[in-house]
Amino acid sequence: MPEFKALLATQMECLTNLGFKYVKSRMSYEIVEDDRIFTIYFNAFSKYTVGVCLRTIIQFKSIHKLLKTILKKYNLDVGDVFTCLDYRMPINPKDGSEYIDLNYAEEFVKLVDAVKAMLPRICELKANLHSVKDLDRLYNDPPFCAVPGRVIYNNYPCGCMIGLIAAKLANNPNYDHLVQVYRDFFDSLVQKFKRDGDDEATIRNWKACNTDILEAIIDYFAKK
């Protein structure tokens, strides 16, 4: 792992040229611009081999701060996952996954190539996501989809949290309609779990981590 970290620090000029700074303790490259925090993580693990998952997180500090306020007010504790867009680079040509096993030193070049392949998408995000209004348009402009492909990869319940908060902060005139759309989407997921045979305890836990937070967000804004 020390050799792996050293390689990242010395061979990722393509990121440092964009203004990213290498954070050795977190094995990541980061850049902060106004309300946005861009982070590229190399989620590495080592047991018998070294594996890497490339993830690009784009976090809006205003949404992060507001969500923490809502979670505290309603005694909910889920963490920061709902504040981020999450793009996972498919870097394994064998199965199209975002993981790559690095069994030999020469295979590190695959990681470097994968990062370079991700750069055009990062540049696009940096160019088009300047504000919460941009985020609102990304999630909520027609044709509406609760899991829009143009929102890159995200855990879709988390995406709904981001989309609804962004709509409210951006004064989206369709906010009330979006509330019902997101509610219907969450209800459709619960119905799917039931059709799939998930037990009541599993469904109840999922609702506590997702539906309850969505309703807390809706209630919080309704009382503002």
N, C-alpha and C positions, 0 to 999 in steps of 0.2 A: 504493500500500500504506500509506503514512503516514495518508492520509485514512481508509482502511478501519479501521485500528487505532484511530484517534481515535473513529470512530463507535461501535465496540464499547465503548470505555471510557465513552462518555457516554450510550448508549441501552440499556444492559442492566440497568436498575434492578431488573428482575424477578429477576435472579440475585443482585445484591448484597443485596436484601431478604431472601434466604434465607441470607445469611451467606457467600456466595462472594466471594472477592477476585480482582480482575482482575490477571493476571500478564502484563504488557505484552510481555516478552521472548519468551514462549511463546504469545502470543495465546490465552490460556486463562483460565478461571475455576476456582478451586480452593477446596476446603474440606477440612480435616483434622479428623476426629472419632474419637478413640480409635484403634482399629486400622484405620480406614478412611480412604482418601484418595479424594475425589470430584474428578474433573477433567472439565471440558467444553472440548474442543479445537475450535478453528476452523481446520481444516487448509486454509489458503488458499494459492493459487498465483497467479502473475501472469505472463502472457506477452503474449498478444493480448487476453485478457479476464481477469477475476478470477473464480475459482471457489472455492467453499467446501464443505467436508465437515464436518458436525457430528458429533462423537463424544463420548459420555459414558463415561468410564473409571471403574470402581469397583475400587480395588485394596485388598487386605488386606495390611497390612505384615507380619503373621506368616507368611503364605504366601510373600510375596516373599522374606523373609529365609531361610526354610527351603529354597526352591527354589534360591537362590543357593548355599547350603551343599551341596546335592545335586549341582548342576552342577559345582562346584569339586571335590568328592570324586571324581566319575567323569570328570573332565577333559572335560566337555561345555560348550559355549559357544553359547547360542542367544539370550540376552538376556532382557528382562523381559516379553515378550509373553504368557507363560503365567501371569502373575500377575493378569490383569485380566478382569473382565467388560467387554464392549464393546457399547454400545448406539449404533447409528447411525441417526439420525433420517431417515426418508424425507421429504425436503422438496421434491422435484421432482415436481409433479403430472403432468408429461408422461410420465415413465417410471417413477415410483415409486422412483427412486434416492435416495441420500443426498447427492447433489451438486446444486449450483445455480450456474449461470453468472450472474455479475453484470456485465452489459454496460453498464448505465446506473446513475447515482446513485440514481434513484428505486426501483430494484429492491432496494436494501439493506433496504427495509421487509420484503421476503420473508424475509430472514434473521432479523430481529427477531421476526416472526410465528412462524417455525419454532422458535425458541428457546422462545417462550412456549408453543407446542404441546407441547414436550418436557417442560415443567416438571411436569405431573402424574405422568409416569413417573419423573422424578427423585425427586419427593416420595415416591412409592411405594417406590422402592428405599431411600431414606433411612430410611423407617419400618419396613421389613421385613428389612433386612440390617444387623443390629447386630453380629453375631459370626460366627465360622467355623461355628458350629452352624447358624445361619440359612442360610449358604451351602451347607452339607451338605444341608439339607432342600430347598433350591432345586434342586440338581442330582440328588439321589439318592433322594428320596421316591418311592414308587410313584405312578402307573405310571412305571417307569424308562424313560428314553429318553436315549441318548448325546448327542443333539442336541435337548434339550427346548426347545419353543417358549417356555416360561415363563422360560427363561434369557436371553431377549432375543437380540440378535445376538452371536455369537462365532465365531471360527475354531474349528471343532469339535474338532480335535486338542488345541488349547489348552484348550478346555472340559473335556476328559477329564482333563488334568493338574490343573486346578483342582478338579474334582469328586472325584478320588481323594485328593488331599492333604487336602481338606476333610473327607472321610469318615474318614480316619485321625486327624486332629487332633480331630475331634468324637467319637471313640470309637464310630463307627457300628458296631453289632453285625453288620451285613451287609457289613463291609469285605471279607472274603475272597471273598464272592460278587461284589462289585463289581469286584474285581481281574480276575476271569475275564470279567466282562461287558465291561469296557473293553478287555481283551486281544482278545476276540472281535470287538469293534467295529473295532479297528485292523486286525486280520487281514482283515476284510471289505472295508476300504478298499483294502488291498494287492491283494486279489483283483479288486476293481473296476478298479484301475489296469491290471492285466494284461489284463482283458477289453477295456478301452478301447484297448489297444495301446501303452501307455507302455513305453518301452525300459527295460532293466534298470538303466542308470545313473541314470535319473530316479527309479525306484522305490527304488533303494539310497540315494540322497540324501534322499528323503522319509523313509525309515525312520530314517536317521541323525539327522534333525531332530525326529522324532516318536516312533517306536517305541522307539528307544534311550533316550530320556528317560523314557518311561513305564516301561520295564523298570528303569531306574536308580532311579526313585522306589519301585517295588515292592521292589527289592532292598534299598534303604536302610532302609525300614521293617521288612523281614523280619529285618534284622540288628540292629535296635535292641533 
